[in-house]
């Protein structure tokens, strides 16, 4: 394992906590660190070979396409489809039915409840898509 590969889970957790840190929500930061850390541990234990990693990335990309399509719908219609989902586990401000605006433009939140967290997720998924595209391209050249 390369030294840089060890840092990826920590970078992921730090990015996931960014929006909570901006708003000073320490309880959500702690909960996110514990949940994401446990999830990363489970993922690490279940990945046996490169095919397992590729399958996991493909699944993440598939769900990001769904998130992106709902974000486009939210942007043009001002309706966040995830605001209709009610859960006792979500913070009270998450998935509010009121759309946020900046400079008269919709701030798309997706299922994340915050525009910054959603943007970070989509950015990471874009990088994963490029990674998979390059990996597939290299396999086809061999």
C-alpha positions as CSV (number, residue, x, y, z in Angstrom):
1,X,0.0,0.0,0.0
2,X,1.4,3.4,-1.0
3,X,1.7,6.1,1.6
4,X,-0.7,8.4,-0.3
5,X,-3.4,5.6,-0.4
6,X,-3.5,5.6,3.4
7,X,-4.4,9.3,3.5
8,X,-7.5,9.0,1.3
9,X,-9.9,7.9,4.1
10,X,-8.8,10.7,6.3
11,X,-9.2,13.2,3.4
12,X,-12.7,11.9,2.8
13,X,-13.7,12.3,6.4
14,X,-12.2,15.8,6.5
15,X,-14.2,16.8,3.4
16,X,-17.4,15.3,4.8
17,X,-17.0,17.5,7.9
18,X,-16.3,20.7,6.1
19,X,-19.8,22.1,6.0
20,X,-20.4,21.3,9.6
21,X,-17.2,22.9,10.6
22,X,-18.2,26.1,8.8
23,X,-21.3,26.3,10.8
24,X,-19.7,25.2,14.1
25,X,-21.8,22.1,14.6
26,X,-19.4,20.0,16.7
27,X,-21.9,17.2,17.4
28,X,-22.4,16.6,13.7
29,X,-18.7,16.6,13.1
30,X,-18.2,13.9,15.8
31,X,-21.1,11.8,14.5
32,X,-19.8,12.1,10.9
33,X,-16.3,11.0,11.9
34,X,-17.6,8.0,13.8
35,X,-20.1,6.9,11.1
36,X,-17.7,7.5,8.1
37,X,-14.8,5.9,10.0
38,X,-16.8,2.8,10.8
39,X,-18.1,2.6,7.2
40,X,-14.6,2.9,5.8
41,X,-13.4,0.2,8.1
42,X,-16.2,-2.1,6.8
43,X,-15.4,-1.3,3.2
44,X,-11.7,-1.9,3.8
45,X,-12.4,-5.3,5.3
46,X,-14.7,-6.4,2.4
47,X,-12.4,-5.4,-0.5
48,X,-10.4,-8.4,-1.5
49,X,-9.0,-7.5,-5.0
50,X,-9.0,-4.8,-7.6
51,X,-12.3,-6.0,-9.1
52,X,-14.1,-5.5,-5.7
53,X,-12.7,-1.9,-5.7
54,X,-13.8,-1.3,-9.2
55,X,-17.3,-2.6,-8.5
56,X,-17.6,-0.4,-5.4
57,X,-16.5,2.7,-7.4
58,X,-19.0,1.8,-10.2
59,X,-21.8,1.6,-7.6
60,X,-20.8,5.0,-6.2
61,X,-20.8,6.5,-9.7
62,X,-24.2,5.0,-10.5
63,X,-25.7,6.7,-7.4
64,X,-24.0,10.0,-8.2
65,X,-25.7,10.0,-11.6
66,X,-29.0,9.7,-9.9
67,X,-28.0,12.5,-7.5
68,X,-26.9,14.7,-10.4
69,X,-30.2,14.2,-12.3
70,X,-32.2,15.2,-9.2
71,X,-29.9,18.2,-8.7
72,X,-30.6,19.4,-12.3
73,X,-34.4,18.9,-11.5
74,X,-33.9,20.9,-8.3
75,X,-32.1,23.7,-10.1
76,X,-34.7,24.2,-12.7
77,X,-37.9,23.5,-10.7
78,X,-36.9,24.8,-7.2
79,X,-38.2,21.4,-5.8
80,X,-35.8,19.2,-3.9
81,X,-37.2,15.7,-4.3
82,X,-35.4,14.6,-1.1
83,X,-37.3,17.2,0.9
84,X,-40.3,14.8,0.8
85,X,-38.3,12.2,2.7
86,X,-38.8,12.3,6.5
87,X,-36.3,10.7,8.9
88,X,-35.8,10.9,12.6
89,X,-32.0,10.5,12.0
90,X,-31.6,13.7,10.1
91,X,-30.6,17.0,11.7
92,X,-33.6,19.4,11.8
93,X,-32.1,21.7,9.2
94,X,-31.4,18.9,6.7
95,X,-33.5,18.4,3.6
96,X,-35.6,21.5,4.4
97,X,-38.4,22.1,1.9
98,X,-37.3,25.7,1.6
99,X,-34.8,26.2,-1.2
100,X,-31.7,28.3,-0.6
101,X,-30.7,31.0,-3.0
102,X,-27.5,32.9,-3.7
103,X,-27.4,35.7,-6.2
104,X,-30.9,34.7,-7.3
105,X,-29.7,31.2,-8.2
106,X,-30.8,27.9,-6.5
107,X,-28.2,26.3,-4.2
108,X,-28.7,22.6,-5.0
109,X,-28.4,20.4,-2.0
110,X,-29.4,16.9,-3.3
111,X,-29.9,14.4,-0.5
112,X,-27.1,16.0,1.6
113,X,-29.1,18.9,3.0
114,X,-26.2,21.4,2.3
115,X,-24.9,22.7,-1.0
116,X,-21.2,22.6,0.0
117,X,-21.4,18.9,1.1
118,X,-23.2,18.1,-2.1
119,X,-20.6,19.9,-4.2
120,X,-17.8,18.0,-2.5
121,X,-19.6,14.7,-3.1
122,X,-20.1,15.4,-6.8
123,X,-16.5,16.5,-7.2
124,X,-15.2,13.3,-5.6
125,X,-17.5,11.3,-7.9
126,X,-16.2,13.2,-11.0
127,X,-12.7,12.2,-10.0
128,X,-13.8,8.6,-9.5
129,X,-15.4,8.6,-12.9
130,X,-12.2,9.8,-14.5
131,X,-10.3,7.1,-12.6
132,X,-12.6,4.4,-13.9
133,X,-12.6,5.8,-17.4
134,X,-8.8,5.7,-17.5
135,X,-8.7,2.2,-16.1
136,X,-11.2,0.9,-18.6
137,X,-9.3,2.6,-21.5
138,X,-6.0,1.0,-20.4
139,X,-7.7,-2.4,-20.2
140,X,-9.0,-2.0,-23.7
141,X,-5.6,-1.1,-25.1
142,X,-4.0,-4.3,-23.8
